[in-house]
Amino acid sequence: MIIKKFIGRTELEAVQSAKTELGENIVIMNVRKVKAKGLFASLRSKKVEVTAAVEEDVPMDNLRKLARAQDRKMQEAKKKDSESREDKGAKSGLGPSAEMAKPVSLSAQTTEVSQNDKPSVSKESAGSTKGKDNTGSQMSPSTIEQKLDSLQNLLESQFKQTSVQNEKPAANAGSEDAGGNMTPGSDPDNEKEREMDRFLKLLYNTMLDNEIEEKLANEIIIEANKNRKPNATMDFILSAIYQRMILKFGKSDGITPATKGPKAIFFLGPTGVGKTTTIAKVASSFSVNEKKKVAFLTTDTYRIAATDQLRTYAGILGVPFRVIYTEDELAAAIEDFSDCDYIFIDTAGHSHKNSDLLVKQKKFIDSIKDVAEYQCFLVMSATTKNKDLRVIVDNYREMSDHQLIFTKLDETSSLGNLYNMRAYSGAPIAYVTAGQNVPDDIESFNAQKIVKLLLGGNGD
């Protein structure tokens, strides 16, 4: 895994720089605006910093080149910093040593790290980096704590509570005195290894508690253990696992505009997952916030309540609404609403075991392939059992390529299903909902937030 930051005048320019250096298979982990520094900074326009990552086998020569480039940048930064301090000292009548002797506030140091920045272990592969602790290219403990917010502190406190009290001391292993100092006969290196093993076990149990499948949790821990180097700190291991899980989630494009004409958006899924409400939330955002022209269609002719609900939302937004019974009617409606930007299509919610209705839904989708561009979103509830989610995914897999939407995140305390289904289906997660309020209780999927929760943090 390679993680690196790129700066450009626009996000597109920064992303293009990332693709040029790391290839087309990059995952954008974070995008933020950065202020210009130095003299006349206020007169310069802000730039965009993109944190990009790529997960693939990279030749060692490339890694060495990246490392050398990083070293050169660090040396140049140190040189500029030193020259700047000497200039300040000369102007104030003080020597360089006097400038360096000025006290630096710890709080001032820590506030330089943006709370919105995402963690970056180094530019090198986490699996190929030699075991460094918090010096060199690795991040300091304070940086990791700020980037993972409360996650590190929470895991550390849990770890201390469950540490060595139940373990039997090994023969001639030594012991600690009242002050916590090791007596002769102890092996500090072995103790550190045991401490790291307990820490990894704690992370593993936390993932299982959040209902990540045992196989997937094992893969995460085995990978972390395999890439573990001598003297690696818990900060380093935690950061590596955190970033690896974010990369596994990847990034979704969400709803994108059509190159020409309207974009038809199908919402698929079983009964009771909140498809109709989700459509209203998404459409409200496009109509009210982005001023796009939208229309509502429904092929759900089985439930009068669902049709009335969508008709009510259409009336509130002041957008067209139509009930569709056949494939020909769907194609005609797409043509009639050709001046719209997006046409949101609600489909019948039914048991995923009803193969006849699944076939009918596929016919609706196939009927507009030559009429308009379209996207499909499979809506599932985060409260559904993992085994049932697998069956749902299998049934809808053959219908069309789709992205995932998870609803009812506020009705469960375990979000492992999101990670499980991302791994099982291969489909990215586009949106999540938590509540019934339209249009507020929906947001684009945030992998950083979910991974924090899965590892025991508070997700803030």
Number of C-alpha atoms within 10 A of each C-alpha: 21 23 23 20 20 18 20 18 13 15 18 12 16 22 24 16 18 24 17 10 11 18 12 12 12 22 22 19 24 16 20 14 15 13 14 14 10 8 8 8 11 11 8 12 10 16 17 19 22 25 23 25 29 21 17 11 11 15 8 12 9 11 17 12 12 17 17 12 13 16 14 12 12 14 12 12 12 12 12 12 12 14 13 13 18 19 16 15 17 13 10 10 10 13 15 17 11 12 16 13 8 8 7 9 8 8 8 9 10 12 11 9 14 11 13 13 16 18 22 25 24 20 21 25 22 25 17 16 19 14 17 16 19 17 9 11 18 20 20 15 17 15 23 24 18 20 20 27 18 17 21 23 13 14 20 14 10 13 18 13 10 12 14 13 9 7 7 7 11 9 8 10 15 14 16 11 9 7 6 8 9 15 12 11 11 16 14 11 11 11 12 15 14 14 17 19 13 17 22 21 14 20 22 18 17 18 25 20 17 17 21 24 17 14 10 15 19 15 11 20 17 13 15 19 14 10 19 21 18 13 13 18 18 18 21 23 21 21 21 22 19 20 23 20 19 21 20 16 26 20 18 17 10 17 18 11 15 15 9 10 18 24 23 28 22 22 25 26 27 21 15 12 21 19 26 21 22 26 22 22 21 19 27 22 17 17 18 12 9 10 11 14 18 25 26 25 25 23 21 20 14 12 10 9 11 20 21 11 14 22 20 14 21 21 12 10 16 12 16 16 22 18 19 21 13 13 18 12 16 23 19 14 19 22 15 10 18 17 13 19 20 27 24 22 24 26 23 24 23 17 14 20 12 11 12 9 15 21 13 14 20 14 14 21 20 14 16 18 11 8 16 18 16 20 20 19 23 24 24 25 25 26 19 13 11 18 9 11 21 15 13 18 19 14 16 20 14 11 17 14 12 22 23 28 28 24 25 19 17 12 12 12 13 18 20 21 23 28 22 22 21 17 14 13 16 15 20 22 28 21 22 23 24 17 15 15 13 17 19 14 17 21 14 14 21 19 22 22 15 21 26 21 21 26 26 21 19 16 17 12
